[in-house]
Amino acid sequence: MKTVTIKDVAREAGVSISVVSYVLNNNPNVSISKETKEKVLAAAGKLSYTPNSIARSMRTKKSMIIGLATFWDISDSVFTDVLKGVDHVFEKNGYSITYCNLRNSYSGEKIIELYNQKQIDGAILLLHVDPARNFDEIKFLNSIKQRKIPAVVIDGSTEDPDISYVNIDYHGTSYTAVNYLYKLGHRNLCYMLPNDSEVNNRQAVQRINGYKAALESLQLVDSNLYFTEDSMDDLISSVKSTYPINKPTAVVVNKTSYAVPLLKALYENGLKVPEDISVIACNDQGIAEFLTPPLTTIRVPTYAIGAKSAEMLFDILNGKPINIKLRLSNEVIERKSCMELLEPSTTKL
Protein backbone atom coordinates (compact mmCIF):
# COMPACT_ATOMS: atom_id res chain seq x y z
CA MET A 1 0.00 0.00 0.00
CA LYS A 2 1.32 3.44 -0.97
CA THR A 3 2.25 5.71 1.94
CA VAL A 4 0.16 8.87 2.04
CA THR A 5 2.35 11.98 2.00
CA ILE A 6 1.84 15.65 2.76
CA LYS A 7 1.75 16.22 -1.02
CA ASP A 8 -1.30 13.95 -1.29
CA VAL A 9 -3.06 15.89 1.49
CA ALA A 10 -2.26 19.20 -0.26
CA ARG A 11 -3.60 17.87 -3.58
CA GLU A 12 -6.79 16.59 -1.96
CA ALA A 13 -7.39 19.87 -0.09
CA GLY A 14 -6.45 22.04 -3.06
CA VAL A 15 -3.85 24.00 -1.14
CA SER A 16 -0.06 24.27 -1.09
CA ILE A 17 2.19 21.87 0.81
CA SER A 18 3.29 24.71 3.09
CA VAL A 19 -0.31 25.44 4.10
CA VAL A 20 -0.81 21.78 4.98
CA SER A 21 2.37 21.91 7.06
CA TYR A 22 1.23 25.06 8.88
CA VAL A 23 -2.15 23.55 9.70
CA LEU A 24 -0.93 20.11 10.80
CA ASN A 25 1.84 21.60 12.91
CA ASN A 26 -0.54 24.21 14.33
CA ASN A 27 1.99 26.94 13.58
CA PRO A 28 1.10 29.93 15.81
CA ASN A 29 3.00 32.40 13.65
CA VAL A 30 0.92 31.87 10.50
CA SER A 31 -2.69 32.96 10.07
CA ILE A 32 -4.82 30.34 8.31
CA SER A 33 -8.55 30.76 7.79
CA LYS A 34 -10.92 28.43 9.59
CA GLU A 35 -12.31 27.20 6.27
CA THR A 36 -8.83 26.29 4.99
CA LYS A 37 -7.95 24.52 8.24
CA GLU A 38 -11.12 22.45 8.01
CA LYS A 39 -10.34 21.51 4.38
CA VAL A 40 -6.83 20.38 5.29
CA LEU A 41 -7.94 18.40 8.33
CA ALA A 42 -10.78 16.80 6.35
CA ALA A 43 -8.35 15.81 3.58
CA ALA A 44 -5.87 14.38 6.10
CA GLY A 45 -8.65 12.39 7.73
CA LYS A 46 -10.02 11.11 4.44
CA LEU A 47 -6.59 9.90 3.34
CA SER A 48 -5.70 8.56 6.82
CA TYR A 49 -2.55 10.66 6.73
CA THR A 50 -0.09 10.01 9.57
CA PRO A 51 2.69 12.59 10.00
CA ASN A 52 6.25 11.29 9.97
CA SER A 53 7.22 12.27 13.50
CA ILE A 54 10.92 11.52 12.98
CA ALA A 55 11.14 13.71 9.89
CA ARG A 56 9.18 16.44 11.62
CA SER A 57 11.49 16.32 14.64
CA MET A 58 14.54 16.66 12.41
CA ARG A 59 12.95 19.58 10.58
CA THR A 60 11.71 21.46 13.64
CA LYS A 61 14.57 20.39 15.94
CA LYS A 62 11.92 19.36 18.44
CA SER A 63 11.13 15.92 19.83
CA MET A 64 7.40 16.70 19.88
CA ILE A 65 7.31 14.84 23.21
CA ILE A 66 6.51 16.19 26.67
CA GLY A 67 7.80 14.62 29.88
CA LEU A 68 5.18 13.97 32.55
CA ALA A 69 7.15 13.64 35.78
CA THR A 70 5.29 12.63 38.93
CA PHE A 71 5.32 11.35 42.49
CA TRP A 72 1.64 10.46 42.23
CA ASP A 73 0.16 6.98 42.26
CA ILE A 74 -0.61 6.40 38.58
CA SER A 75 -3.49 4.07 39.47
CA ASP A 76 -5.25 6.90 41.32
CA SER A 77 -8.23 8.42 39.50
CA VAL A 78 -6.90 11.93 40.24
CA PHE A 79 -3.74 11.15 38.25
CA THR A 80 -5.65 9.60 35.35
CA ASP A 81 -8.02 12.60 35.14
CA VAL A 82 -5.09 15.02 35.07
CA LEU A 83 -3.37 12.86 32.45
CA LYS A 84 -6.49 12.91 30.26
CA GLY A 85 -6.55 16.71 30.36
CA VAL A 86 -2.84 16.95 29.53
CA ASP A 87 -3.08 14.37 26.76
CA HIS A 88 -6.09 16.05 25.12
CA VAL A 89 -4.28 19.36 24.70
CA PHE A 90 -0.99 17.95 23.50
CA GLU A 91 -2.53 15.38 21.17
CA LYS A 92 -4.40 18.04 19.25
CA ASN A 93 -1.14 19.98 18.96
CA GLY A 94 0.81 17.00 17.65
CA TYR A 95 2.70 16.17 20.85
CA SER A 96 3.13 12.86 22.62
CA ILE A 97 3.73 12.24 26.34
CA THR A 98 6.37 10.17 28.08
CA TYR A 99 5.94 9.19 31.73
CA CYS A 100 8.70 9.58 34.31
CA ASN A 101 8.35 8.26 37.87
CA LEU A 102 10.08 10.59 40.35
CA ARG A 103 9.67 8.38 43.41
CA ASN A 104 13.06 6.77 42.85
CA SER A 105 14.76 9.86 41.44
CA TYR A 106 14.27 12.71 43.89
CA SER A 107 16.89 14.90 42.21
CA GLY A 108 14.99 14.96 38.92
CA GLU A 109 18.06 13.85 36.98
CA LYS A 110 15.92 11.64 34.71
CA ILE A 111 13.97 14.63 33.40
CA ILE A 112 17.19 16.61 32.91
CA GLU A 113 18.75 13.68 31.08
CA LEU A 114 15.76 13.34 28.74
CA TYR A 115 15.84 17.06 27.98
CA ASN A 116 19.59 17.15 27.38
CA GLN A 117 19.25 14.22 24.99
CA LYS A 118 16.47 16.11 23.17
CA GLN A 119 14.00 13.34 23.95
CA ILE A 120 11.54 15.83 25.44
CA ASP A 121 10.83 19.50 24.73
CA GLY A 122 9.54 20.36 28.18
CA ALA A 123 7.92 18.89 31.27
CA ILE A 124 4.79 18.96 33.38
CA LEU A 125 5.81 18.25 36.96
CA LEU A 126 3.10 16.58 39.06
CA LEU A 127 4.54 17.18 42.49
CA HIS A 128 2.65 17.13 45.76
CA VAL A 129 1.66 19.64 48.39
CA ASP A 130 3.02 17.07 50.88
CA PRO A 131 6.33 16.12 49.24
CA ALA A 132 8.27 12.95 50.01
CA ARG A 133 10.58 13.20 53.00
CA ASN A 134 13.69 12.81 50.84
CA PHE A 135 12.57 15.35 48.23
CA ASP A 136 13.73 18.98 48.21
CA GLU A 137 11.30 20.73 45.87
CA ILE A 138 13.21 24.02 45.84
CA LYS A 139 16.45 22.28 44.88
CA PHE A 140 14.62 20.21 42.28
CA LEU A 141 13.04 23.25 40.63
CA ASN A 142 16.33 25.15 40.70
CA SER A 143 17.92 22.33 38.71
CA ILE A 144 15.07 22.54 36.19
CA LYS A 145 15.54 26.30 35.87
CA GLN A 146 19.33 26.09 35.55
CA ARG A 147 18.91 23.84 32.50
CA LYS A 148 16.21 26.19 31.16
CA ILE A 149 13.75 23.33 30.80
CA PRO A 150 10.25 24.64 29.91
CA ALA A 151 8.08 23.41 32.76
CA VAL A 152 4.77 23.83 34.59
CA VAL A 153 4.19 22.53 38.13
CA ILE A 154 0.97 20.89 39.26
CA ASP A 155 0.25 20.79 43.02
CA GLY A 156 3.62 21.96 44.30
CA SER A 157 4.49 22.89 47.87
CA THR A 158 6.45 25.98 46.78
CA GLU A 159 5.78 29.11 44.72
CA ASP A 160 8.93 29.64 42.69
CA PRO A 161 8.68 33.15 41.19
CA ASP A 162 10.06 31.96 37.84
CA ILE A 163 7.82 28.93 37.25
CA SER A 164 4.10 28.63 36.50
CA TYR A 165 1.88 26.52 38.76
CA VAL A 166 -1.60 25.02 38.60
CA ASN A 167 -2.42 24.03 42.18
CA ILE A 168 -5.23 22.03 43.75
CA ASP A 169 -7.25 24.32 46.00
CA TYR A 170 -7.50 22.21 49.16
CA HIS A 171 -8.43 25.28 51.23
CA GLY A 172 -11.26 25.97 48.80
CA THR A 173 -12.74 22.47 49.05
CA SER A 174 -13.81 22.87 52.69
CA TYR A 175 -14.61 26.56 52.20
CA THR A 176 -17.00 25.60 49.39
CA ALA A 177 -18.50 22.80 51.49
CA VAL A 178 -19.35 25.16 54.37
CA ASN A 179 -20.90 27.70 52.02
CA TYR A 180 -22.98 25.00 50.36
CA LEU A 181 -24.32 23.83 53.73
CA TYR A 182 -25.00 27.41 54.75
CA LYS A 183 -27.19 27.91 51.66
CA LEU A 184 -29.15 24.83 52.73
CA GLY A 185 -29.85 26.48 56.09
CA HIS A 186 -27.23 24.77 58.24
CA ARG A 187 -25.65 26.89 60.97
CA ASN A 188 -24.34 24.29 63.44
CA LEU A 189 -21.47 22.46 61.78
CA CYS A 190 -18.69 20.12 62.84
CA TYR A 191 -15.65 18.59 61.20
CA MET A 192 -14.30 15.05 60.79
CA LEU A 193 -10.51 15.08 60.81
CA PRO A 194 -8.24 12.58 59.05
CA ASN A 195 -6.36 10.00 61.11
CA ASP A 196 -3.07 10.71 62.89
CA SER A 197 -0.95 9.75 59.89
CA GLU A 198 -2.54 12.50 57.76
CA VAL A 199 -3.82 15.16 60.14
CA ASN A 200 -0.64 17.24 59.94
CA ASN A 201 -0.25 16.97 56.18
CA ARG A 202 -0.43 20.28 54.39
CA GLN A 203 -3.52 19.38 52.40
CA ALA A 204 -5.32 18.34 55.60
CA VAL A 205 -4.26 21.54 57.36
CA GLN A 206 -5.37 23.63 54.37
CA ARG A 207 -8.79 21.96 54.43
CA ILE A 208 -9.16 22.58 58.17
CA ASN A 209 -8.15 26.21 57.69
CA GLY A 210 -10.62 26.55 54.83
CA TYR A 211 -13.39 25.24 57.08
CA LYS A 212 -12.53 27.74 59.82
CA ALA A 213 -12.18 30.61 57.35
CA ALA A 214 -15.64 29.89 55.93
CA LEU A 215 -17.19 29.86 59.41
CA GLU A 216 -15.60 33.22 60.14
CA SER A 217 -16.66 34.67 56.79
CA LEU A 218 -20.26 33.61 57.41
CA GLN A 219 -20.09 34.72 61.06
CA LEU A 220 -20.90 31.23 62.30
CA VAL A 221 -19.92 29.96 65.74
CA ASP A 222 -17.18 27.33 65.64
CA SER A 223 -18.62 24.42 67.64
CA ASN A 224 -15.06 23.18 68.26
CA LEU A 225 -16.37 19.70 67.53
CA TYR A 226 -13.47 18.18 65.60
CA PHE A 227 -13.54 14.41 65.76
CA THR A 228 -11.80 11.43 64.17
CA GLU A 229 -12.76 7.86 63.38
CA ASP A 230 -11.70 6.99 66.93
CA SER A 231 -13.85 9.68 68.54
CA MET A 232 -17.09 9.48 66.55
CA ASP A 233 -18.97 8.93 69.81
CA ASP A 234 -18.56 12.67 70.42
CA LEU A 235 -20.53 13.42 67.26
CA ILE A 236 -23.16 10.78 67.88
CA SER A 237 -23.78 12.08 71.41
CA SER A 238 -24.12 15.62 70.09
CA VAL A 239 -26.57 14.62 67.35
CA LYS A 240 -28.68 12.71 69.87
CA SER A 241 -28.60 15.67 72.28
CA THR A 242 -31.93 17.05 73.49
CA TYR A 243 -30.51 20.58 73.38
CA PRO A 244 -31.14 21.74 69.79
CA ILE A 245 -29.18 25.00 70.18
CA ASN A 246 -25.85 23.15 70.25
CA LYS A 247 -26.89 20.20 68.10
CA PRO A 248 -24.87 19.84 64.87
CA THR A 249 -26.97 19.47 61.73
CA ALA A 250 -24.11 18.84 59.30
CA VAL A 251 -20.59 17.45 59.27
CA VAL A 252 -17.80 18.33 56.86
CA VAL A 253 -15.54 15.32 56.27
CA ASN A 254 -11.88 15.82 55.33
CA LYS A 255 -11.98 13.13 52.61
CA THR A 256 -14.51 10.71 51.16
CA SER A 257 -12.68 7.66 52.54
CA TYR A 258 -13.33 8.89 56.10
CA ALA A 259 -17.04 9.20 55.41
CA VAL A 260 -17.29 5.41 55.02
CA PRO A 261 -16.84 4.56 58.73
CA LEU A 262 -18.81 7.67 59.68
CA LEU A 263 -21.91 6.65 57.69
CA LYS A 264 -21.62 3.14 59.11
CA ALA A 265 -21.41 4.42 62.71
CA LEU A 266 -24.37 6.76 62.25
CA TYR A 267 -26.48 3.94 60.82
CA GLU A 268 -25.52 1.54 63.62
CA ASN A 269 -26.59 4.17 66.17
CA GLY A 270 -30.01 4.65 64.61
CA LEU A 271 -29.24 7.99 62.96
CA LYS A 272 -30.35 8.75 59.43
CA VAL A 273 -28.42 10.72 56.82
CA PRO A 274 -29.46 13.34 55.88
CA GLU A 275 -32.61 13.46 58.05
CA ASP A 276 -30.72 13.56 61.35
CA ILE A 277 -27.47 15.02 60.04
CA SER A 278 -26.12 16.02 56.64
CA VAL A 279 -22.68 14.84 55.50
CA ILE A 280 -20.40 16.33 52.84
CA ALA A 281 -16.83 15.32 51.92
CA CYS A 282 -14.03 17.62 50.73
CA ASN A 283 -12.98 15.44 47.81
CA ASP A 284 -14.78 13.26 45.29
CA GLN A 285 -13.59 9.66 45.21
CA GLY A 286 -15.14 6.96 43.05
CA ILE A 287 -16.84 5.25 45.98
CA ALA A 288 -18.90 8.34 46.87
CA GLU A 289 -21.83 7.55 44.59
CA PHE A 290 -22.04 3.95 45.86
CA LEU A 291 -22.29 4.76 49.57
CA THR A 292 -25.59 4.72 51.48
CA PRO A 293 -26.79 7.33 50.96
CA PRO A 294 -24.76 8.48 47.93
CA LEU A 295 -22.35 11.06 49.29
CA THR A 296 -22.40 14.75 48.36
CA THR A 297 -18.82 15.86 47.70
CA ILE A 298 -16.57 18.66 46.50
CA ARG A 299 -14.92 17.79 43.20
CA VAL A 300 -11.51 19.16 42.32
CA PRO A 301 -11.42 19.96 38.56
CA THR A 302 -8.59 17.50 37.87
CA TYR A 303 -9.20 17.19 34.12
CA ALA A 304 -9.23 20.99 33.75
CA ILE A 305 -6.06 21.23 35.86
CA GLY A 306 -4.30 18.87 33.45
CA ALA A 307 -5.62 20.68 30.38
CA LYS A 308 -4.74 24.12 31.71
CA SER A 309 -1.21 23.10 32.67
CA ALA A 310 -0.71 21.68 29.17
CA GLU A 311 -2.00 24.88 27.57
CA MET A 312 0.38 26.94 29.70
CA LEU A 313 3.34 24.73 28.78
CA PHE A 314 2.37 24.85 25.10
CA ASP A 315 2.39 28.66 25.28
CA ILE A 316 5.84 28.56 26.89
CA LEU A 317 7.09 26.26 24.11
CA ASN A 318 5.84 28.80 21.60
CA GLY A 319 7.87 31.58 23.18
CA LYS A 320 5.23 33.27 25.31
CA PRO A 321 6.70 34.34 28.68
CA ILE A 322 4.30 32.99 31.28
CA ASN A 323 4.48 33.13 35.06
CA ILE A 324 1.11 32.15 36.49
CA LYS A 325 0.05 30.84 39.89
CA LEU A 326 -3.37 29.36 39.22
CA ARG A 327 -6.07 27.66 41.29
CA LEU A 328 -9.24 26.53 39.53
CA SER A 329 -12.63 26.62 41.24
CA ASN A 330 -13.97 23.45 42.87
CA GLU A 331 -17.46 22.06 42.23
CA VAL A 332 -20.19 20.69 44.50
CA ILE A 333 -21.41 17.26 43.39
CA GLU A 334 -24.90 16.94 44.83
CA ARG A 335 -26.04 13.49 45.75
CA LYS A 336 -28.26 12.38 48.64
CA SER A 337 -26.37 13.00 51.90
CA CYS A 338 -27.32 16.66 52.45
CA MET A 339 -30.75 18.16 52.96
CA GLU A 340 -32.15 21.66 53.11
CA LEU A 341 -33.40 22.90 56.48
CA LEU A 342 -36.62 24.84 56.61
CA GLU A 343 -35.15 27.20 59.21
CA PRO A 344 -31.52 28.06 60.05
CA SER A 345 -30.36 25.94 62.96
CA THR A 346 -28.69 28.52 65.19
CA THR A 347 -27.51 32.10 65.51
CA LYS A 348 -24.39 33.73 64.17
CA LEU A 349 -21.46 35.10 66.16
Residue, then its C-alpha position, 0 to 999 in steps of 0.5 A: m500500500k502506498t504511503v500517504t504523504i503531505k503532497d497527497v493531502a495538499r492535492e486533496a485539499g487544493v492548497s499548497i504543501s506549506v499550508v498543509s504543514y502550517v495547519l498540521n503543525n498548528n503553527p502559531n506564527v501563520s494565520i490560516s482561515k478556519e475554512t482552509k484549516e477544516k479543508v486540510l484536516a478533512a483531507a488528512g482524515k479522508l486519506s488517513y494521513t499520519p505525520n512522519s514524527i521523525a522527519r518532523s522532529m529533524r525539521t523542527k529540531k523538536s522531539m514533539i514529546i513532553g515529559l510527565a514527571t510525577f510522584w503520584d500513584i498512577s493508578d489513582s483516579v486523580f492522576t488519570d483525570v489530570l493525564k487525560g486533560v494533559d493528553h487532550v491538549f498535546e494530542k491536538n497539537g501534535y505532541s506525545i507524552t512520556y511518563c517519568n516516575l520521580r519516586n526513585s529519582y528525587s533529584g529529577e536527573k531523569i527529566i534533565e537527562l531526557y531534555n539534554q538528549k532532546q527526547i523531550d521539549g519540556a515537562i509537566l511536573l506533578l509534584h505534591v503539596d506534601p512532598a516525600r521526606n527525601f525530596d527537596e522541591i526548591k532544589f529540584l526546581n532550581s535544577i530545572k531552571q538552571r537547564k532552562i527546561p520549559a516546565v509547569v508545576i501541578d500541586g507543588s508545595t512551593e511558589d517559585p517566582d520563575i515557574s508557573y503553577v496550577n495548584i489544587d485548591y484544598h483550602g477551597t474544598s472545605y470553604t466551598a463545602v461550608n458555604y454549600l451547607y450554609k445555603l441549605g440552612h445549616r448553621n451548626l457544623c462540625y468537622m471530621l478530621p483525618n487520622d493521625s498519619e494524615v492530620n498534619n499533612r499540608q492538604a489536611v491543614q489547608r482543608i481545616n483552615g478553609y473550614k474555619a475561614a468559611l465559618e468566620s466569613l459567614q459569622l458562624v460559631d465554631s462548635n469546636l467539635y473536631f472528631t476522628e474515626d476513633s472519637m465518633d462517639d462525640l458526634i453521635s452524642s451531640v446529634k442525639s442531644t436534646y438541646p437543639i441549640n448546640k446540636p450539629t446538623a451537618v458534618v464536613v468530612n476531610k476526605t470521602s474515605y473517612a465518610v465510610p466509617l462515619l456513615k456506618a457508625l451513624y447507621e448503627n446508632g439509629l441515625k439517618v443521613p441526611e434526616d438527622i445530620s447532613v454529610i459532605a466530603c471535601n474530595d470526590q472519590g469513586i466510591a462516593e456515589f455507591l455509599t448509602p446514601p450516595l455522598t455529596t462531595i466537592r470535586v476538584p477539577t482534575y481534568a481541567i487542571g491537566a488541560k490548563s497546565a498543558e495549555m500553559l506549557f504549550d504557550i511557553l514552548n511557543g515563546k510566550p513568557i508565562n508566570i502564572k500561579l493558578r487555582l481553579s474553582n472546585e465544584v459541588i457534586e450533589r447526591k443524597s447526603c445533604m438536605e435543606l433545612l426549613e429554618p436556620s439551625t442557630t444564631k451567628l457570632 
